[in-house]
Amino acid sequence: MNGQASFETARDTIRDELHIQSPAQFPYGTRGTSVPTLASTILAPHNFVAISSPEHTNCEYSEPCIDDRLDFVLHNTENTPKSTSHWLGSLEHKTHEGCPQCFSEMMQPINFKSTPSVLVFEINSRNIKVSKTLKFEQEGETVVLNVRGLIYHGDFHFTSSIIGIDGIVWYHDGMTTGSSCENEGDFDMFSSKNLLKCQGKNLISVVYARVLL
């Protein structure tokens, strides 16, 4: 079995399993599905991966940390963040509780318990900056996740760009490149604005990953 046939077999097997799990979200035929929903389903954690703690910064009041709901796909927020890095650093819930010390409204910041190996951002804005790296502080060390994939959509069709560990961008469009990818050059030469569009299609997802060498 060649590489293309192996890929198609794996794709069809996963598609069958997803359709059985949720026919409405993952239909057969020409009906489309949401890439962020697909990513959320595939990357769904089996346990709590985040913690949060209600706090008020003015009076430095805080409560003990608790497990919180968060997965490895971050969906669009009401207010467009300045950048994906800023988005990651501003994850929080609003609470309806008042601070017992100053009686002001509290917030509930959310943090991952440990650095994810993969993190996906759903992009619905043309004004957000795509940070090329994300930094996590873990046990006194800085762990870096780099952009490794970019997914684009337009005319009811998805394309992607893959960034290798050597920093080369590879463009893939199943309708035109088939099982091959086209060299688009060095990722360092792409500005954040350049990343928001590719071949006339809009960016809808950014995939960050930690690469272990």
Salt bridges, closest charged atoms under 4 A:
ASP12 OD1 - ARG11 NE 3.14
ASP67 OD1 - LYS113 NZ 2.73
ASP68 OD1 - HIS93 NE2 3.07
GLU122 OE1 - HIS75 ND1 3.02
ASP173 OD1 - HIS157 NE2 2.65
